[in-house]
Amino acid sequence: MKVSRIGKQNAYILEGNGFRVLQSYQTIVALQAPSGKYYKTDRFYSVTTSKHINKFVGANPILVSQDLLNDWQNGDFA
């Protein structure tokens, strides 16, 4: 798995198994699936985290519940 830190912030891009994941602190807030589609949390965190999310996902991401991203992070993603 490849891990890249975003600036001096506590935000990281993790890449592996065809997924690219944006993690803020310990929380996944957006991801790119192997299909190329982007998914982002429906929850608002901070202005900085929102900027990171919007830069990562670009235009027309699919909005999903934070619970779904949490399930994915815990290995429960179907």
Backbone as a ProteinNet text record, in pm:
[ID]
protein_1_A
[PRIMARY]
MKVSRIGKQNAYILEGNGFRVLQSYQTIVALQAPSGKYYKTDRFYSVTTSKHINKFVGANPILVSQDLLNDWQNGDFA
[TERTIARY]
84.1	0	89.3	53.7	126.1	51.3	124.8	66	134.9	54.7	106.4	40.7	122.1	69	37.6	-70.7	-108.6	-56.3	47.6	103.1	139.3	114.9	145.8	23.2	-82.7	-208.7	-211	-309.9	-330.7	-421.9	-386.6	-464.6	-369.9	-418.2	-336.5	-415.3	-344.3	-401.7	-337.1	-421.8	-375.7	-415	-322.3	-349.7	-314.8	-409.7	-386.6	-510.6	-490.8	-600.7	-696.2	-644	-726.4	-802.4	-793.6	-862.5	-764.5	-814.8	-745.3	-837.3	-783.3	-864.9	-809	-897.2	-858	-896.6	-796.7	-818.1	-778.2	-865.2	-837.5	-829.7	-715.4	-687.7	-708.7	-801.2	-824.3	-951.4	-1009.4	-1139.5	-1130.1	-1186.5	-1197.2	-1309.6	-1277.9	-1376.9	-1411.7	-1331.9	-1360.4	-1278.8	-1326	-1248	-1277.2	-1181.8	-1198.7	-1195.4	-1302.6	-1313.4	-1234.9	-1205	-1135.5	-1208.4	-1338.7	-1416.3	-1385.1	-1316.4	-1286.1	-1384.4	-1493.9	-1594	-1544.5	-1578.4	-1541.2	-1662	-1637.2	-1738.9	-1689	-1779.9	-1739.6	-1844.6	-1800.7	-1888.4	-1996.2	-2109.4	-2217.2	-2203.5	-2102.8	-2084.1	-1985	-2009.5	-1916.9	-1821.3	-1692.4	-1592	-1537.7	-1442.6	-1386.3	-1364.2	-1334	-1307.2	-1187.8	-1082.6	-962.7	-991.3	-1060.1	-1093.3	-1183.3	-1277.7	-1365.3	-1285.3	-1186.6	-1100	-1025.2	-972	-900.9	-994.1	-1114.8	-1212.5	-1244.2	-1277.9	-1317.8	-1204.5	-1082.9	-968.6	-949	-967.4	-948.2	-1053.5	-1181	-1289	-1320.1	-1283.8	-1315.8	-1465.4	-1510.4	-1651.9	-1735	-1858.7	-1960.8	-1929.6	-1883.2	-1866.5	-2002.9	-2005.3	-2126.9	-2124.1	-2228.5	-2239.1	-2288.5	-2214.3	-2252.8	-2248.2	-2317.8	-2320.3	-2182.9	-2151.3	-2025.9	-2026.9	-2144.8	-2155.8	-2108.2	-2140.2	-2096.3	-1944	-1883.9	-1737.5	-1674.1	-1737.1	-1687.8	-1693.3	-1802.7	-1815.2	-1705.8	-1679.4	-1573.9	-1439.6	-1415.5	-1289.2	-1273.3	-1383.6	-1381.2	-1385.1	-1385.5	-1387.5	-1526.2	-1628.8	-1766.1	-1833.1	-1755	-1810	-1848.1	-1971.9	-2019.4	-2012.8
-116.6	0	123.8	219.2	345.4	449.6	526.3	631	762.7	865.7	999.7	1098	1179.4	1281.4	1406.7	1475.4	1599.7	1714.8	1781	1896.2	1864.9	1961.3	1946	1902.2	1876.4	1840.6	1692.1	1654.2	1513.8	1447	1462.9	1403	1320	1204.8	1110	1051	1017.2	939.1	801.4	700.1	562.3	495.6	422.2	355.2	207.6	123.6	-19.6	-94.6	-211.2	-296.8	-224.9	-129.5	-57.7	59.3	80.4	190.7	303.7	426.3	543.5	600	620.1	658.3	786.8	880.7	1002.1	985.3	992.3	976	1104.4	1154.8	1271.6	1223.7	1245.2	1186.6	1035.7	977.1	832.2	796.1	893.3	873.8	880.8	782.4	787.3	884.1	984.6	1085.8	1082.9	1012.1	998	881.7	827.4	722	717.8	661.8	634.5	483.2	427.1	282.8	241.9	113.4	66.3	102.9	123.8	162.3	305	381.9	521.9	619.1	567.3	654.1	702.9	827.6	888.2	893.1	868.4	873	964.4	1048.8	1135.3	1134.5	1163.6	1164.3	1271.2	1242.3	1340.8	1428.7	1403.2	1475.4	1590.4	1702.2	1815.1	1803.8	1820.2	1817.3	1957.3	2000.6	2135.1	2194.9	2323.3	2389.9	2324.6	2297.1	2236.1	2096.8	2015.4	1880.7	1887.3	1979.3	1995.1	2031.7	2116.8	2152.6	2030.2	1950	1827.9	1732.5	1716.4	1626.2	1674	1801.7	1854.1	1847.6	1868.9	1856.9	1711.3	1619.5	1477	1422.1	1453.8	1392.2	1463.3	1589.8	1662.2	1682.1	1684.7	1711.6	1583.2	1597.1	1491.9	1365.8	1379.1	1258.4	1207.6	1084.4	1026	1047.8	1110.2	1138.7	1013.6	969.8	851.4	885.6	807	832.2	802.3	875.6	849.2	708.6	659.6	523	420.4	441.7	350.7	352	470.7	480.5	416.4	432.4	367.5	215.6	164.7	20.6	-28.5	48.8	11.6	7.5	107.7	115.4	-4.5	-50.6	-164.4	-298.9	-297	-421.9	-479.9	-400.2	-449.3	-401.1	-346.7	-288.4	-399.6	-396	-501.4	-452.8
0	0	0	-81.9	-90.5	-7.6	73.2	156.9	125.2	95.6	68.3	163.4	226	316.7	236.9	273.1	207	291.8	243.8	313.6	457	543.4	685.7	765.1	694.9	759.5	795.5	872.4	908.3	807.6	680.1	571.7	485.9	443	368.4	252.9	146.5	37.8	45.4	56.6	61.4	-69.9	-129	-256.1	-244.9	-286	-285.9	-329.6	-388	-434.4	-528.7	-604.9	-701	-643.3	-513.3	-447.5	-416.8	-420.4	-367.6	-260	-141.8	-26.7	34.1	64.8	135.1	280.8	367.2	509.8	580.8	666.3	749	893.2	955.5	1086.4	1072.8	1142.5	1135.2	1060	987.9	925.4	773.4	705.7	560.5	525.5	443.9	407.5	259.2	178.8	35.4	-18.9	-130.2	-195.2	-343.9	-416.5	-558.7	-573.7	-627.7	-648.2	-772.6	-786.9	-906.7	-1036.9	-1029.3	-1148.1	-1192.8	-1105.7	-1136.4	-1073.3	-1018.3	-955.8	-819.9	-790.4	-663.3	-570.2	-443.3	-339.4	-228.3	-175.2	-64.4	44.4	164.1	280.7	268.9	330.9	337.1	461.1	541.6	667.1	646.3	714	708.8	826.9	798.6	904.6	928.8	852	869	730.9	727.9	600.1	532	606.8	548.6	495.9	573.3	527.4	404.5	402.2	285.6	161.4	176.1	62.3	11.9	103.5	64.1	-9.5	43.2	-19.5	-160.8	-175.4	-306.1	-407.7	-363.8	-454.8	-497.1	-404.4	-430.6	-526.4	-503.7	-581	-711.6	-724.8	-847.6	-863.5	-988.6	-1018.4	-1012	-969.3	-972	-891.3	-767.1	-686.6	-640.2	-598.3	-543.1	-392.5	-340.9	-198.4	-126	-24.3	52.8	202.1	279.7	423.6	483.9	588.6	659.8	716.9	754.5	806.4	703	576.1	470.5	458.6	462.7	456.2	580.1	696.1	817.2	804.7	748	725.9	631.7	526.6	431.5	502.7	585.8	659.7	753.7	808.6	901.6	830.7	696.6	621.3	599.2	629.2	616.6	488.5	395.8	273	177.8	130.6	39.1	-103.5
[MASK]
++++++++++++++++++++++++++++++++++++++++++++++++++++++++++++++++++++++++++++++

